[in-house]
Amino acid sequence: METSSAVGYLLLEILVILFTLYILAVQTSLTYLDWTAYCGYKYFGWVAILIWLIFSDKAYRLVHFIP
């Protein structure tokens, strides 16, 4: 997944949430930035795993085929 598609999915998810809140007439004090923060937590795990793979010795050997 590229960064631009991840941002696109994040924006789509926020728009669906805001549209649903509008249609259901839900009153909330949360702003779109709050929803962005809540929806963005899933990307933290992806980034943490990628950083671990980059800096771990096993991943280095796997990528560079060092026995």
C-alpha positions as CSV (number, residue, x, y, z in Angstrom):
1,M,0.0,0.0,0.0
2,E,1.4,3.3,-1.0
3,T,1.2,6.4,1.2
4,S,-1.2,8.2,-1.1
5,S,-3.7,5.3,-1.0
6,A,-3.4,5.0,2.8
7,V,-4.3,8.7,3.1
8,G,-7.1,8.3,0.6
9,Y,-8.6,5.4,2.7
10,L,-8.2,7.5,5.8
11,L,-10.1,10.4,4.3
12,L,-12.8,8.1,2.9
13,E,-13.2,6.5,6.3
14,I,-13.5,10.0,8.0
15,L,-16.0,11.2,5.4
16,V,-18.2,8.1,5.9
17,I,-18.1,8.6,9.7
18,L,-19.0,12.3,9.4
19,F,-21.8,11.6,6.8
20,T,-23.2,8.9,9.1
21,L,-23.2,11.2,12.1
22,Y,-24.9,13.8,10.0
23,I,-27.6,11.5,8.6
24,L,-28.3,10.0,12.1
25,A,-28.3,13.6,13.6
26,V,-25.8,12.5,16.3
27,Q,-24.6,15.4,18.4
28,T,-21.0,15.1,19.4
29,S,-18.3,17.5,20.5
30,L,-15.6,15.7,18.5
31,T,-14.2,17.5,15.4
32,Y,-12.8,16.0,12.2
33,L,-9.3,16.2,13.7
34,D,-10.5,13.9,16.6
35,W,-11.9,11.4,14.1
36,T,-8.6,11.6,12.1
37,A,-6.7,10.7,15.3
38,Y,-9.0,7.8,16.1
39,C,-8.9,6.4,12.6
40,G,-5.1,6.9,12.3
41,Y,-4.2,4.6,15.2
42,K,-4.2,1.5,12.9
43,Y,-1.3,2.9,10.9
44,F,0.9,3.0,14.0
45,G,1.1,-0.8,14.1
46,W,2.1,-1.0,10.4
47,V,4.8,1.6,10.9
48,A,6.1,-0.2,14.0
49,I,6.3,-3.5,12.3
50,L,8.1,-2.0,9.3
51,I,10.6,-0.3,11.5
52,W,11.2,-3.6,13.4
53,L,11.7,-5.4,10.1
54,I,14.1,-2.8,8.8
55,F,16.3,-2.8,11.9
56,S,16.1,-6.4,13.0
57,D,19.0,-8.7,12.2
58,K,16.8,-11.5,10.9
59,A,15.1,-9.3,8.4
60,Y,18.4,-7.9,7.2
61,R,19.7,-11.4,6.6
62,L,16.5,-12.4,4.8
63,V,16.7,-9.4,2.5
64,H,20.4,-9.7,1.7
65,F,20.5,-13.5,1.6
66,I,23.3,-13.8,4.2
67,P,23.5,-17.3,5.7
